[in-house]
Amino acid sequence: MYQYSVSSFLVIFHRALAEAKACSDSNERLKNLSDKLTALTYEFVGLGTFEKHKLLFSFKLTTELMLGNKTLPAEELMFYLNGSSSIVQQEDNPYEWMNQSSWKDVKQLIGYSELWSELP
C-alpha cells in the first residue's frame, strides 16, 4: 500500500547528513547520523501514513531497531507475537485467576531472559 521512492529517501538522507550533530569520532558520528536518519524517516513516513496504521509502523520500526541493536532477542519477539507454541505439559497452575494457557506462557517467558526470572 505504501511506497516511497529512492529519490525521496535520498532527500531525507542528505538532510540527515546536514542536520546530524558533527563529531570527530567516527563511531559517534555514525550513531548521530543513524539517530537523525531514523527520526527523519519516522517523521516523513508518518506524514503520509493513515492514522490507523501509525501505531503499527511505530511498533515495526521500534522492534526492528531493537533487534538490530540486540536489545530484543528474536525468540522473545516471536513469543510476544505468537504466544507459547510448546506442547510440553507444564506444572499445574497455582493461581485461580489465571488460565492454564496463560500459565504456560508465563513459564515459557521465564526461560527467555533474566528480566523475567522474578515471575512465579
One Martini backbone bead per residue (centre of mass of N, CA, C, O) as a GRO file, in nm:
protein
  120
    1MET     BB    1   0.059   0.062  -0.023
    2TYR     BB    2   0.336   0.171   0.058
    3GLN     BB    3   0.550   0.410  -0.121
    4TYR     BB    4   0.902   0.487  -0.170
    5SER     BB    5   1.141   0.662  -0.304
    6VAL     BB    6   1.471   0.707  -0.351
    7SER     BB    7   1.463   1.016  -0.374
    8SER     BB    8   1.327   1.059  -0.102
    9PHE     BB    9   1.547   0.927   0.068
   10LEU     BB   10   1.779   1.114  -0.023
   11VAL     BB   11   1.667   1.366   0.105
   12ILE     BB   12   1.678   1.258   0.393
   13PHE     BB   13   1.977   1.185   0.397
   14HIS     BB   14   2.090   1.471   0.342
   15ARG     BB   15   1.956   1.596   0.588
   16ALA     BB   16   2.102   1.420   0.796
   17LEU     BB   17   2.387   1.512   0.724
   18ALA     BB   18   2.332   1.817   0.795
   19GLU     BB   19   2.188   1.774   1.101
   20ALA     BB   20   2.389   1.614   1.225
   21LYS     BB   21   2.600   1.580   1.467
   22ALA     BB   22   2.911   1.665   1.496
   23CYS     BB   23   3.210   1.445   1.486
   24SER     BB   24   3.531   1.307   1.518
   25ASP     BB   25   3.405   1.048   1.588
   26SER     BB   26   3.295   0.796   1.391
   27ASN     BB   27   3.100   0.642   1.576
   28GLU     BB   28   2.940   0.889   1.671
   29ARG     BB   29   2.859   0.990   1.391
   30LEU     BB   30   2.696   0.736   1.311
   31LYS     BB   31   2.493   0.758   1.539
   32ASN     BB   32   2.386   1.037   1.468
   33LEU     BB   33   2.292   0.961   1.183
   34SER     BB   34   2.103   0.732   1.259
   35ASP     BB   35   1.916   0.893   1.445
   36LYS     BB   36   1.834   1.110   1.236
   37LEU     BB   37   1.729   0.918   1.015
   38THR     BB   38   1.511   0.789   1.185
   39ALA     BB   39   1.352   1.044   1.256
   40LEU     BB   40   1.298   1.143   0.963
   41THR     BB   41   1.158   0.888   0.864
   42TYR     BB   42   0.930   0.889   1.066
   43GLU     BB   43   0.814   1.162   0.984
   44PHE     BB   44   0.770   1.108   0.682
   45VAL     BB   45   0.589   0.856   0.705
   46GLY     BB   46   0.377   0.983   0.900
   47LEU     BB   47   0.256   1.188   0.693
   48GLY     BB   48   0.161   0.930   0.484
   49THR     BB   49  -0.011   0.798   0.716
   50PHE     BB   50  -0.247   0.643   0.843
   51GLU     BB   51  -0.364   0.655   1.154
   52LYS     BB   52  -0.417   0.336   1.184
   53HIS     BB   53  -0.088   0.278   1.102
   54LYS     BB   54   0.113   0.419   1.302
   55LEU     BB   55   0.147   0.211   1.531
   56LEU     BB   56   0.258  -0.016   1.356
   57PHE     BB   57   0.504   0.137   1.252
   58SER     BB   58   0.628   0.192   1.529
   59PHE     BB   59   0.660  -0.102   1.609
   60LYS     BB   60   0.837  -0.195   1.372
   61LEU     BB   61   1.068   0.003   1.411
   62THR     BB   62   1.137  -0.070   1.704
   63THR     BB   63   1.192  -0.375   1.666
   64GLU     BB   64   1.416  -0.343   1.453
   65LEU     BB   65   1.607  -0.179   1.631
   66MET     BB   66   1.625  -0.387   1.864
   67LEU     BB   67   1.735  -0.618   1.693
   68GLY     BB   68   1.990  -0.464   1.588
   69ASN     BB   69   2.085  -0.395   1.900
   70LYS     BB   70   2.023  -0.649   2.088
   71THR     BB   71   1.753  -0.580   2.294
   72LEU     BB   72   1.585  -0.801   2.119
   73PRO     BB   73   1.503  -1.106   2.103
   74ALA     BB   74   1.365  -1.297   1.861
   75GLU     BB   75   1.223  -1.507   2.044
   76GLU     BB   76   1.065  -1.299   2.212
   77LEU     BB   77   0.906  -1.170   1.986
   78MET     BB   78   0.766  -1.431   1.893
   79PHE     BB   79   0.623  -1.472   2.159
   80TYR     BB   80   0.458  -1.208   2.160
   81LEU     BB   81   0.311  -1.274   1.883
   82ASN     BB   82   0.235  -1.607   1.941
   83GLY     BB   83   0.320  -1.742   2.180
   84SER     BB   84   0.289  -2.046   2.288
   85SER     BB   85   0.418  -2.364   2.127
   86SER     BB   86   0.409  -2.557   2.347
   87ILE     BB   87   0.349  -2.919   2.430
   88VAL     BB   88   0.451  -2.912   2.701
   89GLN     BB   89   0.392  -2.998   3.014
   90GLN     BB   90   0.313  -2.814   3.275
   91GLU     BB   91   0.270  -2.711   3.554
   92ASP     BB   92   0.048  -2.638   3.765
   93ASN     BB   93  -0.178  -2.396   3.830
   94PRO     BB   94  -0.191  -2.187   4.129
   95TYR     BB   95  -0.398  -1.990   3.983
   96GLU     BB   96  -0.728  -1.895   3.946
   97TRP     BB   97  -0.698  -1.621   3.758
   98MET     BB   98  -0.536  -1.828   3.572
   99ASN     BB   99  -0.491  -1.983   3.298
  100GLN     BB  100  -0.317  -2.241   3.155
  101SER     BB  101  -0.210  -2.086   2.908
  102SER     BB  102  -0.085  -1.848   3.065
  103TRP     BB  103   0.102  -2.017   3.242
  104LYS     BB  104   0.269  -2.128   3.008
  105ASP     BB  105   0.372  -1.851   2.915
  106VAL     BB  106   0.517  -1.771   3.174
  107LYS     BB  107   0.715  -2.013   3.184
  108GLN     BB  108   0.846  -1.948   2.908
  109LEU     BB  109   0.938  -1.654   2.960
  110ILE     BB  110   1.151  -1.714   3.181
  111GLY     BB  111   1.359  -1.850   2.964
  112TYR     BB  112   1.459  -1.583   2.802
  113SER     BB  113   1.521  -1.404   3.072
  114GLU     BB  114   1.617  -1.243   3.361
  115LEU     BB  115   1.385  -1.038   3.371
  116TRP     BB  116   1.166  -1.295   3.425
  117SER     BB  117   1.269  -1.458   3.691
  118GLU     BB  118   1.054  -1.324   3.907
  119LEU     BB  119   0.856  -1.495   3.831
  120PRO     BB  120   0.671  -1.770   3.948
   0.00000   0.00000   0.00000
